[in-house]
Each structure stands twice: as C-alpha cells, then as structure tokens.
Amino acid sequence: MIARLVRAVFGPIVGHRMTLPPTLLARYPELADARWRRGGLPVRVGGWCLGRATVAGITLGRTIWLAPRAPLSPELLLHELRHVHQFASDRTFPLRYIWWSLRHGYSQNPYEADARQFAASRVTGLPPTV
C-alpha cells in the first residue's frame, strides 16, 4: 500500500523503472549496462531546454529516461547509452556538454555527434567514420 502511494506521488517526477525487451538485449547486450526509466521530469526538462514539450531520451549518469511514447528503437537506445559512456569517462562531462550546447547548439554539440555516430555504427555494424 505505501509502495503504491510512493509510486503514485513520485512516478511523475522520477518516471517508472522499465526493462528492455529480451530481443533487444540479445542483439545489443551492452544496453544492459544502463538503468532505464519511462517518463518523469528529466525528459520534460530536456524538452523545455530545446523549446519542446519533451525529448525522446535523456541520460543522467547511468540512468536513461525515455519519453512515455518514445519508440524502443536501437538507434535511440544506443545513442543514449553512448551518453552513459561519456558520463563515465569524464567527471566534467555534464558541464562540457552544456558548454558545447550553448556554444554550438544541440545538433552541433560534439557529444551529440559522437552519440549519433556510435549508434549508427553499432546498428549498421560498420566502423565509425572519423
């Protein structure tokens, strides 16, 4: 009863835990390295920063939040997983990410370009281009 109440109160803020389909994890086992959530405030805040209602996904540390209706596409999931790697490789990543976004815009942010390239190379099986 109390757990249900806590989920009802905090669910809209922190989202809800989710597990990825076994078929996706079999094809991309590295996706198991992240924690996954649906909904919550982070996807809304990310959207507001870009002038939208929400974003498809946002990563903070090892946790990836997906928008409630975001598709479980390998490209999106691997893109966000790359941000998990970026967080893990550099403690200053969040500040650098914000700096590059402010300086060059979201789509020209080198971290975003790296995440897009990582996801594309993993999905196609081709090595990343430089």
C-alpha positions in Angstrom: 0.0 0.0 0.0 2.7 2.5 1.0 4.8 1.5 -2.0 1.9 2.1 -4.3 1.4 5.6 -2.8 5.0 6.4 -3.2 5.0 5.4 -6.8 1.8 7.4 -7.4 3.4 10.5 -5.9 6.9 10.2 -7.2 6.3 8.4 -10.5 5.5 11.5 -12.5 8.8 13.1 -11.2 11.2 10.2 -11.4 9.5 8.1 -14.1 8.9 4.4 -13.8 11.5 1.6 -14.0 11.5 -0.4 -17.1 13.2 -3.4 -18.6 14.1 -3.6 -22.3 12.7 -6.5 -24.4 14.9 -9.6 -24.4 15.2 -9.5 -28.2 16.8 -6.0 -28.0 19.1 -7.1 -25.2 20.1 -10.2 -27.1 21.1 -8.1 -30.2 22.7 -5.3 -28.1 23.8 -6.7 -24.8 25.6 -3.5 -23.9 22.2 -1.9 -23.3 22.0 -3.9 -20.0 24.8 -1.6 -18.7 22.3 1.3 -18.1 19.3 1.8 -15.9 16.1 2.5 -17.8 13.1 4.6 -16.9 9.9 5.8 -18.7 8.5 9.3 -18.3 9.4 11.6 -15.5 10.6 15.1 -15.1 14.0 14.7 -16.8 12.5 14.2 -20.3 10.3 17.3 -19.8 13.2 19.5 -18.6 15.3 18.3 -21.5 12.4 19.2 -23.9 12.0 22.6 -22.3 15.7 23.4 -22.8 15.2 22.7 -26.5 11.9 24.5 -26.8 9.8 21.3 -26.9 7.4 19.6 -24.6 9.7 16.7 -24.1 12.7 14.9 -25.6 12.8 11.2 -26.7 15.5 10.4 -24.2 17.9 11.9 -21.7 20.8 10.5 -19.7 22.0 11.4 -16.3 24.8 9.2 -15.0 23.9 5.5 -15.7 20.2 6.2 -15.9 18.4 6.8 -19.1 14.9 8.3 -19.2 12.7 7.7 -22.2 9.6 9.8 -23.0 6.4 7.8 -22.4 5.8 7.3 -26.1 9.4 7.2 -27.4 10.0 4.1 -29.5 12.4 1.5 -28.3 14.5 1.9 -31.5 18.1 0.6 -31.3 19.3 4.0 -32.6 17.8 5.9 -29.7 18.8 3.4 -27.1 22.3 3.1 -28.3 22.6 6.9 -28.7 21.6 7.4 -25.0 23.9 4.5 -23.9 26.8 6.5 -25.5 25.9 9.3 -23.1 26.3 6.8 -20.2 29.8 6.1 -21.5 30.5 9.9 -21.8 29.4 10.4 -18.2 31.6 7.5 -17.0 34.7 8.7 -18.9 34.8 12.3 -17.7 33.5 13.8 -14.4 33.2 17.2 -16.1 31.1 15.8 -18.9 27.8 17.5 -17.7 29.5 20.9 -17.7 31.2 20.3 -21.0 28.0 19.1 -22.6 26.1 22.2 -21.5 29.0 24.4 -22.7 29.2 22.8 -26.1 25.4 23.0 -26.5 25.3 26.7 -25.6 28.3 27.4 -27.8 27.4 25.4 -30.9 23.8 24.3 -30.4 22.3 20.9 -29.6 22.9 19.3 -33.0 26.4 20.6 -33.4 27.4 19.5 -29.9 30.4 17.1 -30.4 29.0 14.8 -27.7 25.7 14.5 -29.7 27.6 13.9 -32.9 29.6 11.2 -31.1 26.5 9.5 -29.8 24.8 9.6 -33.3 27.9 8.1 -34.8 28.2 5.4 -32.1 24.6 4.4 -32.5 24.8 4.3 -36.3 28.0 2.2 -36.3 26.6 -0.2 -33.8 23.3 -0.6 -35.8 24.9 -1.0 -39.2 27.9 -3.0 -38.0 30.2 -0.6 -39.8 33.1 1.1 -38.0 32.6 4.7 -37.1 33.7 7.3 -39.6 36.1 10.0 -38.4 
